[in-house]
Amino acid sequence: MSRNLHPTEGARFLLERTTEQDTRATYRASVYTRDSVFTAVATVDEDGTAELGPTGAPGDLDERMRTIAKLLARDATRRRDDGLVVWPVRILRWRK
């Protein structure tokens, strides 16, 4: 299985959990484009807030990563109520 996350078009957005507390988690946030990877730290909180350092990615890719982190934070309470893992180890999304 190839671990190459560089897409031929669009971008891949990867969040990998680095630390976890009860109501907060920190993720390594990576944006993969055809030729590059841009990385920052994302901190998400169960109250629905998310902070993302600048990735340096071109265009609107930073904002897309910020949106993915916010969705993760916003869904934490529902996941806890449903008996699911509150802070997933890894989230991978592709957008064109």
MMTF fields as JSON, N, C-alpha, C and O atoms, coordinates in Angstrom:
{
  "mmtfVersion": "1.0.0",
  "mmtfProducer": "UNKNOWN",
  "numBonds": 383,
  "numAtoms": 384,
  "numGroups": 96,
  "numChains": 1,
  "numModels": 1,
  "chainsPerModel": [1],
  "groupsPerChain": [96],
  "chainIdList": ["A"],
  "bondAtomList": [4, 2, 8, 6, 12, 10, 16, 14, 20, 18, 24, 22, 28, 26, 32, 30, 36, 34, 40, 38, 44, 42, 48, 46, 52, 50, 56, 54, 60, 58, 64, 62, 68, 66, 72, 70, 76, 74, 80, 78, 84, 82, 88, 86, 92, 90, 96, 94, 100, 98, 104, 102, 108, 106, 112, 110, 116, 114, 120, 118, 124, 122, 128, 126, 132, 130, 136, 134, 140, 138, 144, 142, 148, 146, 152, 150, 156, 154, 160, 158, 164, 162, 168, 166, 172, 170, 176, 174, 180, 178, 184, 182, 188, 186, 192, 190, 196, 194, 200, 198, 204, 202, 208, 206, 212, 210, 216, 214, 220, 218, 224, 222, 228, 226, 232, 230, 236, 234, 240, 238, 244, 242, 248, 246, 252, 250, 256, 254, 260, 258, 264, 262, 268, 266, 272, 270, 276, 274, 280, 278, 284, 282, 288, 286, 292, 290, 296, 294, 300, 298, 304, 302, 308, 306, 312, 310, 316, 314, 320, 318, 324, 322, 328, 326, 332, 330, 336, 334, 340, 338, 344, 342, 348, 346, 352, 350, 356, 354, 360, 358, 364, 362, 368, 366, 372, 370, 376, 374, 380, 378],
  "bondOrderList": [1, 1, 1, 1, 1, 1, 1, 1, 1, 1, 1, 1, 1, 1, 1, 1, 1, 1, 1, 1, 1, 1, 1, 1, 1, 1, 1, 1, 1, 1, 1, 1, 1, 1, 1, 1, 1, 1, 1, 1, 1, 1, 1, 1, 1, 1, 1, 1, 1, 1, 1, 1, 1, 1, 1, 1, 1, 1, 1, 1, 1, 1, 1, 1, 1, 1, 1, 1, 1, 1, 1, 1, 1, 1, 1, 1, 1, 1, 1, 1, 1, 1, 1, 1, 1, 1, 1, 1, 1, 1, 1, 1, 1, 1, 1],
  "groupList": [{"groupName": "MET", "atomNameList": ["N", "CA", "C", "O"], "elementList": ["N", "C", "C", "O"], "formalChargeList": [0, 0, 0, 0], "bondAtomList": [1, 0, 2, 1, 3, 2], "bondOrderList": [1, 1, 2], "singleLetterCode": "M", "chemCompType": "L-PEPTIDE LINKING"}, {"groupName": "SER", "atomNameList": ["N", "CA", "C", "O"], "elementList": ["N", "C", "C", "O"], "formalChargeList": [0, 0, 0, 0], "bondAtomList": [1, 0, 2, 1, 3, 2], "bondOrderList": [1, 1, 2], "singleLetterCode": "S", "chemCompType": "L-PEPTIDE LINKING"}, {"groupName": "ARG", "atomNameList": ["N", "CA", "C", "O"], "elementList": ["N", "C", "C", "O"], "formalChargeList": [0, 0, 0, 0], "bondAtomList": [1, 0, 2, 1, 3, 2], "bondOrderList": [1, 1, 2], "singleLetterCode": "R", "chemCompType": "L-PEPTIDE LINKING"}, {"groupName": "ASN", "atomNameList": ["N", "CA", "C", "O"], "elementList": ["N", "C", "C", "O"], "formalChargeList": [0, 0, 0, 0], "bondAtomList": [1, 0, 2, 1, 3, 2], "bondOrderList": [1, 1, 2], "singleLetterCode": "N", "chemCompType": "L-PEPTIDE LINKING"}, {"groupName": "LEU", "atomNameList": ["N", "CA", "C", "O"], "elementList": ["N", "C", "C", "O"], "formalChargeList": [0, 0, 0, 0], "bondAtomList": [1, 0, 2, 1, 3, 2], "bondOrderList": [1, 1, 2], "singleLetterCode": "L", "chemCompType": "L-PEPTIDE LINKING"}, {"groupName": "HIS", "atomNameList": ["N", "CA", "C", "O"], "elementList": ["N", "C", "C", "O"], "formalChargeList": [0, 0, 0, 0], "bondAtomList": [1, 0, 2, 1, 3, 2], "bondOrderList": [1, 1, 2], "singleLetterCode": "H", "chemCompType": "L-PEPTIDE LINKING"}, {"groupName": "PRO", "atomNameList": ["N", "CA", "C", "O"], "elementList": ["N", "C", "C", "O"], "formalChargeList": [0, 0, 0, 0], "bondAtomList": [1, 0, 2, 1, 3, 2], "bondOrderList": [1, 1, 2], "singleLetterCode": "P", "chemCompType": "L-PEPTIDE LINKING"}, {"groupName": "THR", "atomNameList": ["N", "CA", "C", "O"], "elementList": ["N", "C", "C", "O"], "formalChargeList": [0, 0, 0, 0], "bondAtomList": [1, 0, 2, 1, 3, 2], "bondOrderList": [1, 1, 2], "singleLetterCode": "T", "chemCompType": "L-PEPTIDE LINKING"}, {"groupName": "GLU", "atomNameList": ["N", "CA", "C", "O"], "elementList": ["N", "C", "C", "O"], "formalChargeList": [0, 0, 0, 0], "bondAtomList": [1, 0, 2, 1, 3, 2], "bondOrderList": [1, 1, 2], "singleLetterCode": "E", "chemCompType": "L-PEPTIDE LINKING"}, {"groupName": "GLY", "atomNameList": ["N", "CA", "C", "O"], "elementList": ["N", "C", "C", "O"], "formalChargeList": [0, 0, 0, 0], "bondAtomList": [1, 0, 2, 1, 3, 2], "bondOrderList": [1, 1, 2], "singleLetterCode": "G", "chemCompType": "PEPTIDE LINKING"}, {"groupName": "ALA", "atomNameList": ["N", "CA", "C", "O"], "elementList": ["N", "C", "C", "O"], "formalChargeList": [0, 0, 0, 0], "bondAtomList": [1, 0, 2, 1, 3, 2], "bondOrderList": [1, 1, 2], "singleLetterCode": "A", "chemCompType": "L-PEPTIDE LINKING"}, {"groupName": "PHE", "atomNameList": ["N", "CA", "C", "O"], "elementList": ["N", "C", "C", "O"], "formalChargeList": [0, 0, 0, 0], "bondAtomList": [1, 0, 2, 1, 3, 2], "bondOrderList": [1, 1, 2], "singleLetterCode": "F", "chemCompType": "L-PEPTIDE LINKING"}, {"groupName": "GLN", "atomNameList": ["N", "CA", "C", "O"], "elementList": ["N", "C", "C", "O"], "formalChargeList": [0, 0, 0, 0], "bondAtomList": [1, 0, 2, 1, 3, 2], "bondOrderList": [1, 1, 2], "singleLetterCode": "Q", "chemCompType": "L-PEPTIDE LINKING"}, {"groupName": "ASP", "atomNameList": ["N", "CA", "C", "O"], "elementList": ["N", "C", "C", "O"], "formalChargeList": [0, 0, 0, 0], "bondAtomList": [1, 0, 2, 1, 3, 2], "bondOrderList": [1, 1, 2], "singleLetterCode": "D", "chemCompType": "L-PEPTIDE LINKING"}, {"groupName": "TYR", "atomNameList": ["N", "CA", "C", "O"], "elementList": ["N", "C", "C", "O"], "formalChargeList": [0, 0, 0, 0], "bondAtomList": [1, 0, 2, 1, 3, 2], "bondOrderList": [1, 1, 2], "singleLetterCode": "Y", "chemCompType": "L-PEPTIDE LINKING"}, {"groupName": "VAL", "atomNameList": ["N", "CA", "C", "O"], "elementList": ["N", "C", "C", "O"], "formalChargeList": [0, 0, 0, 0], "bondAtomList": [1, 0, 2, 1, 3, 2], "bondOrderList": [1, 1, 2], "singleLetterCode": "V", "chemCompType": "L-PEPTIDE LINKING"}, {"groupName": "ILE", "atomNameList": ["N", "CA", "C", "O"], "elementList": ["N", "C", "C", "O"], "formalChargeList": [0, 0, 0, 0], "bondAtomList": [1, 0, 2, 1, 3, 2], "bondOrderList": [1, 1, 2], "singleLetterCode": "I", "chemCompType": "L-PEPTIDE LINKING"}, {"groupName": "LYS", "atomNameList": ["N", "CA", "C", "O"], "elementList": ["N", "C", "C", "O"], "formalChargeList": [0, 0, 0, 0], "bondAtomList": [1, 0, 2, 1, 3, 2], "bondOrderList": [1, 1, 2], "singleLetterCode": "K", "chemCompType": "L-PEPTIDE LINKING"}, {"groupName": "TRP", "atomNameList": ["N", "CA", "C", "O"], "elementList": ["N", "C", "C", "O"], "formalChargeList": [0, 0, 0, 0], "bondAtomList": [1, 0, 2, 1, 3, 2], "bondOrderList": [1, 1, 2], "singleLetterCode": "W", "chemCompType": "L-PEPTIDE LINKING"}],
  "groupTypeList": [0, 1, 2, 3, 4, 5, 6, 7, 8, 9, 10, 2, 11, 4, 4, 8, 2, 7, 7, 8, 12, 13, 7, 2, 10, 7, 14, 2, 10, 1, 15, 14, 7, 2, 13, 1, 15, 11, 7, 10, 15, 10, 7, 15, 13, 8, 13, 9, 7, 10, 8, 4, 9, 6, 7, 9, 10, 6, 9, 13, 4, 13, 8, 2, 0, 2, 7, 16, 10, 17, 4, 4, 10, 2, 13, 10, 7, 2, 2, 2, 13, 13, 9, 4, 15, 15, 18, 6, 15, 2, 16, 4, 2, 18, 2, 17],
  "groupIdList": [1, 2, 3, 4, 5, 6, 7, 8, 9, 10, 11, 12, 13, 14, 15, 16, 17, 18, 19, 20, 21, 22, 23, 24, 25, 26, 27, 28, 29, 30, 31, 32, 33, 34, 35, 36, 37, 38, 39, 40, 41, 42, 43, 44, 45, 46, 47, 48, 49, 50, 51, 52, 53, 54, 55, 56, 57, 58, 59, 60, 61, 62, 63, 64, 65, 66, 67, 68, 69, 70, 71, 72, 73, 74, 75, 76, 77, 78, 79, 80, 81, 82, 83, 84, 85, 86, 87, 88, 89, 90, 91, 92, 93, 94, 95, 96],
  "secStructList": [7, 7, 7, 7, 7, 7, 7, 1, 1, 1, 3, 3, 3, 3, 3, 3, 3, 3, 3, 3, 7, 1, 1, 3, 3, 3, 3, 3, 3, 3, 3, 3, 7, 1, 1, 7, 3, 3, 3, 3, 3, 3, 3, 3, 3, 6, 6, 1, 7, 3, 3, 3, 7, 7, 7, 7, 7, 1, 6, 6, 2, 2, 2, 2, 2, 2, 2, 2, 2, 2, 2, 2, 2, 2, 6, 2, 2, 2, 2, 2, 2, 6, 6, 1, 7, 1, 1, 7, 1, 3, 3, 3, 3, 3, 3, 7],
  "xCoordList": [0.836, 0.0, 0.882, 1.792, 0.603, 1.374, 0.977, -0.21, 1.945, 1.667, 1.854, 1.898, 1.964, 2.114, 0.78, -0.203, 0.737, -0.501, -0.611, -1.595, 0.376, 0.334, -0.662, -0.468, -1.732, -2.737, -2.273, -1.374, -2.882, -2.577, -3.327, -2.912, -4.432, -5.146, -5.814, -6.067, -6.095, -6.703, -5.686, -4.486, -6.191, -5.331, -5.871, -7.076, -4.971, -5.356, -5.07, -4.05, -5.996, -5.913, -5.845, -6.758, -4.768, -4.55, -4.386, -3.551, -5.197, -5.059, -4.626, -5.322, -3.486, -2.982, -2.829, -2.069, -3.562, -3.558, -2.177, -1.552, -1.707, -0.419, -0.591, 0.168, -1.582, -1.894, -3.403, -4.151, -3.824, -5.255, -5.489, -4.814, -6.451, -6.945, -8.429, -8.939, -9.116, -10.536, -11.335, -12.123, -11.145, -11.962, -11.182, -11.727, -9.926, -9.082, -8.081, -7.651, -7.715, -6.693, -5.858, -6.306, -4.648, -3.749, -3.453, -3.228, -3.458, -3.224, -2.127, -1.983, -1.358, -0.469, -1.355, -1.931, -1.468, -2.331, -1.456, -0.617, -1.659, -0.845, -1.726, -2.761, -1.301, -1.982, -1.031, 0.066, -1.47, -0.664, -1.187, -2.371, -0.296, -0.625, 0.19, 0.922, 0.059, 0.782, 2.283, 2.908, 2.863, 4.318, 4.851, 6.062, 3.956, 4.424, 3.567, 2.48, 4.087, 3.303, 3.52, 4.644, 2.432, 2.453, 1.912, 0.88, 2.606, 2.246, 2.128, 2.863, 1.179, 0.973, 0.429, 0.27, 0.144, -0.46, -1.886, -2.139, -2.814, -4.216, -4.582, -4.297, -5.214, -5.725, -7.236, -7.78, -7.916, -9.382, -9.917, -9.306, -11.06, -11.656, -13.107, -13.79, -13.561, -14.922, -15.982, -17.139, -15.606, -16.566, -16.803, -17.561, -16.142, -16.356, -15.333, -15.435, -14.351, -13.332, -12.157, -11.846, -11.52, -10.336, -9.355, -9.741, -8.097, -7.033, -6.068, -5.665, -5.697, -4.762, -3.679, -3.954, -2.435, -1.318, -1.232, -1.792, -0.553, -0.449, 0.347, 1.448, -0.229, 0.46, 1.385, 2.338, 1.112, 1.891, 1.408, 2.034, 0.299, -0.253, -0.836, -1.31, -0.803, -1.324, -2.85, -3.536, -3.356, -4.79, -5.627, -5.267, -6.747, -7.708, -7.473, -8.333, -6.344, -6.102, -6.006, -6.458, -5.419, -5.385, -6.804, -7.101, -7.669, -9.043, -9.798, -10.606, -9.545, -10.188, -9.744, -10.561, -8.457, -7.961, -8.581, -8.944, -8.701, -9.315, -10.768, -11.22, -11.49, -12.876, -12.961, -13.839, -12.069, -12.053, -11.79, -12.425, -10.855, -10.558, -11.766, -12.068, -12.456, -13.646, -14.75, -15.421, -14.941, -15.949, -15.607, -16.493, -14.328, -13.886, -14.23, -14.764, -13.924, -14.204, -15.704, -16.157, -16.46, -17.906, -18.608, -19.618, -18.083, -18.71, -18.266, -18.763, -17.35, -16.797, -17.86, -17.883, -18.727, -19.763, -20.697, -21.061, -21.088, -21.967, -21.291, -21.921, -19.994, -19.274, -19.212, -19.382, -18.97, -18.931, -20.3, -20.378, -21.376, -22.736, -23.104, -23.874, -22.551, -22.822, -21.912, -22.027, -21.004, -20.102, -18.943, -18.318, -18.653, -17.561, -16.286, -16.308, -15.188, -13.921, -14.097, -14.468, -13.833, -14.041, -13.027, -13.381, -11.78, -10.704, -10.085, -9.209, -10.516, -9.96, -8.444, -7.904, -7.788, -6.336, -5.946, -4.931, -6.76, -6.398, -7.643, -8.622, -7.61, -8.679, -8.025, -7.115, -8.484, -7.936, -9.084, -10.064, -8.96, -9.969, -9.275, -8.127, -9.988, -9.497, -10.492, -11.7, -10.003, -10.844, -10.215, -8.996, -11.047, -10.573, -10.4, -10.007],
  "yCoordList": [-1.181, 0.0, 1.248, 1.381, 2.139, 3.367, 4.341, 4.501, 4.985, 6.0, 7.403, 8.384, 7.497, 8.784, 9.52, 9.079, 10.617, 11.372, 12.54, 13.279, 12.72, 13.804, 13.459, 12.483, 14.26, 13.973, 14.44, 15.274, 13.906, 14.378, 15.672, 16.448, 15.909, 17.189, 17.467, 16.548, 18.726, 19.095, 19.025, 19.2, 18.766, 18.701, 17.671, 17.427, 17.072, 16.181, 16.897, 17.57, 16.736, 17.386, 16.288, 15.469, 16.272, 15.22, 15.837, 16.717, 15.356, 15.71, 14.454, 13.44, 14.504, 13.382, 13.836, 14.757, 13.176, 13.562, 13.369, 12.32, 14.401, 14.314, 14.286, 13.61, 15.014, 14.971, 14.994, 15.447, 14.486, 14.412, 14.62, 14.027, 15.466, 15.627, 15.341, 15.015, 15.452, 15.124, 15.977, 15.446, 17.289, 18.18, 18.889, 19.759, 18.537, 19.232, 18.262, 17.306, 18.524, 17.705, 18.589, 19.638, 18.138, 18.81, 17.859, 16.665, 18.407, 17.622, 18.259, 19.481, 17.41, 17.899, 18.014, 17.021, 19.203, 19.473, 19.619, 20.516, 18.729, 18.748, 18.897, 18.243, 19.767, 19.957, 19.456, 19.987, 18.426, 17.84, 18.324, 18.177, 18.903, 19.265, 18.363, 17.49, 18.577, 17.725, 17.688, 16.631, 18.851, 18.95, 19.275, 19.241, 19.591, 20.073, 19.554, 19.013, 19.734, 19.477, 20.67, 21.14, 21.148, 22.289, 21.815, 21.147, 22.158, 21.611, 22.715, 23.702, 22.511, 23.432, 22.619, 21.403, 23.288, 22.661, 23.171, 24.372, 22.244, 22.591, 22.158, 21.031, 23.053, 22.746, 22.85, 23.884, 21.774, 21.737, 21.509, 20.806, 22.109, 22.044, 21.598, 21.909, 20.868, 20.344, 21.451, 21.188, 22.671, 23.779, 24.261, 25.204, 23.599, 23.912, 24.843, 25.188, 25.258, 26.158, 25.37, 24.266, 25.972, 25.368, 26.482, 27.522, 26.253, 27.191, 26.475, 25.344, 27.132, 26.557, 27.57, 28.696, 27.15, 28.008, 28.074, 27.212, 29.064, 29.178, 28.019, 27.704, 27.4, 26.29, 26.796, 26.113, 27.989, 28.508, 27.967, 28.207, 27.239, 26.673, 27.782, 28.795, 27.596, 28.624, 28.688, 27.739, 29.841, 30.004, 29.807, 30.245, 29.142, 28.954, 27.655, 27.253, 27.0, 25.701, 25.809, 24.913, 26.901, 27.135, 27.185, 26.565, 27.922, 28.078, 26.755, 26.477, 25.938, 24.623, 23.746, 23.043, 23.782, 23.006, 23.52, 22.733, 24.829, 25.424, 24.951, 24.664, 24.868, 24.399, 22.947, 22.597, 22.103, 20.692, 20.578, 19.774, 21.381, 21.369, 21.85, 21.29, 22.877, 23.375, 22.32, 22.159, 21.607, 20.544, 19.44, 18.907, 19.097, 18.105, 18.559, 17.782, 19.814, 20.349, 20.397, 20.031, 20.839, 20.986, 19.652, 19.598, 18.57, 17.252, 16.466, 15.363, 16.999, 16.26, 15.879, 14.74, 16.793, 16.508, 15.412, 14.518, 15.471, 14.438, 13.074, 12.071, 13.035, 11.764, 11.209, 10.007, 12.077, 11.635, 11.079, 10.01, 11.797, 11.36, 10.041, 9.254, 9.798, 8.555, 7.409, 6.304, 7.655, 6.613, 6.341, 5.283, 7.285, 7.126, 7.775, 8.49, 7.52, 8.176, 9.671, 10.078, 10.477, 11.923, 12.541, 13.361, 12.149, 12.713, 11.605, 10.886, 11.449, 10.409, 10.561, 11.665, 9.45, 9.45, 10.124, 10.818, 9.92, 10.41, 10.757, 10.01, 11.883, 12.272, 12.679, 13.509, 12.1, 12.391, 12.778, 12.043, 13.925, 14.4, 14.829, 15.275, 14.686, 15.153, 16.147, 15.917, 17.242, 18.264, 18.687, 18.815, 18.901, 19.313, 20.803, 21.33],
  "zCoordList": [0.0, 0.0, 0.0, 0.819, -0.914, -1.017, 0.089, 0.37, 0.711, 1.735, 1.154, 1.897, -0.182, -0.833, -0.757, -1.351, -0.046, 0.112, -0.857, -0.817, -1.724, -2.689, -3.799, -4.524, -3.934, -4.959, -6.338, -6.447, -7.375, -8.723, -9.019, -9.88, -8.307, -8.394, -7.057, -6.278, -6.797, -5.522, -4.398, -4.609, -3.201, -2.019, -1.043, -0.983, -0.281, 0.813, 2.116, 2.27, 3.054, 4.358, 5.407, 5.517, 6.175, 7.16, 8.551, 8.763, 9.485, 10.893, 11.638, 11.587, 12.33, 13.114, 14.562, 14.859, 15.46, 16.865, 17.481, 17.322, 18.191, 18.873, 20.385, 21.08, 20.903, 22.33, 22.506, 21.64, 23.662, 23.938, 25.419, 26.261, 25.722, 27.086, 27.01, 25.938, 28.097, 28.106, 27.135, 26.353, 27.171, 26.354, 25.262, 24.583, 25.08, 24.11, 23.505, 24.15, 22.249, 21.582, 20.658, 20.195, 20.409, 19.481, 18.327, 18.528, 17.126, 15.914, 15.074, 15.038, 14.4, 13.346, 12.116, 11.672, 11.567, 10.421, 9.18, 9.104, 8.208, 6.996, 5.769, 5.646, 4.864, 3.588, 2.505, 2.329, 1.782, 0.706, -0.637, -0.942, -1.438, -2.807, -3.723, -3.258, -4.998, -5.958, -5.685, -5.767, -5.357, -5.24, -3.849, -3.631, -2.899, -1.599, -0.462, -0.666, 0.735, 1.956, 2.883, 3.058, 3.469, 4.373, 5.715, 5.769, 6.798, 8.101, 9.147, 9.13, 10.054, 11.181, 12.345, 12.24, 13.45, 14.623, 14.754, 14.667, 14.963, 15.202, 16.616, 17.023, 17.357, 18.689, 18.625, 18.236, 19.01, 18.957, 20.361, 21.167, 20.641, 21.965, 21.844, 20.868, 22.846, 22.831, 22.818, 22.49, 23.167, 23.109, 21.683, 21.458, 20.707, 19.296, 18.688, 17.511, 19.465, 18.924, 18.367, 18.815, 17.379, 16.769, 16.424, 15.891, 16.732, 16.389, 15.472, 15.742, 14.389, 13.436, 13.138, 12.723, 13.356, 12.982, 11.468, 10.791, 10.915, 9.463, 8.864, 9.314, 7.849, 7.179, 6.085, 5.711, 5.57, 4.452, 3.122, 2.089, 3.135, 1.91, 1.031, 1.545, -0.284, -1.189, -1.2, -0.823, -1.644, -1.868, -0.632, 0.46, -0.817, 0.269, 1.047, 1.831, 0.85, 1.482, 3.002, 3.715, 3.504, 4.958, 5.517, 6.538, 4.843, 5.319, 5.279, 6.165, 4.262, 4.206, 5.372, 5.967, 5.7, 6.839, 8.135, 9.01, 8.256, 9.448, 9.589, 10.697, 8.484, 8.503, 8.953, 9.742, 8.466, 8.87, 10.369, 11.05, 10.887, 12.329, 13.134, 14.187, 12.649, 13.356, 13.391, 14.411, 12.293, 12.258, 13.251, 13.92, 13.348, 14.324, 15.738, 16.53, 16.057, 17.392, 17.658, 18.743, 16.688, 16.867, 17.096, 17.799, 16.509, 16.633, 17.861, 18.088, 18.652, 19.793, 20.811, 21.278, 21.158, 22.153, 21.661, 22.426, 20.394, 19.837, 19.857, 20.19, 19.499, 19.533, 20.959, 21.167, 21.932, 23.333, 23.738, 24.344, 23.408, 23.75, 23.08, 23.632, 21.884, 21.147, 21.571, 21.041, 22.522, 22.993, 22.047, 22.119, 21.164, 20.207, 20.735, 21.737, 20.056, 20.385, 20.13, 19.029, 21.138, 21.018, 20.067, 19.22, 20.206, 19.381, 18.529, 19.011, 17.279, 16.408, 16.255, 16.324, 16.049, 15.881, 14.577, 14.51, 13.529, 12.202, 11.411, 11.427, 10.722, 9.815, 8.5, 8.486, 7.401, 6.085, 5.151, 5.028, 4.499, 3.554, 2.262, 2.275, 1.155, -0.138, -0.679, -0.618, -1.206, -1.831, -3.142, -3.249, -4.125, -5.449, -5.519, -6.56]
}
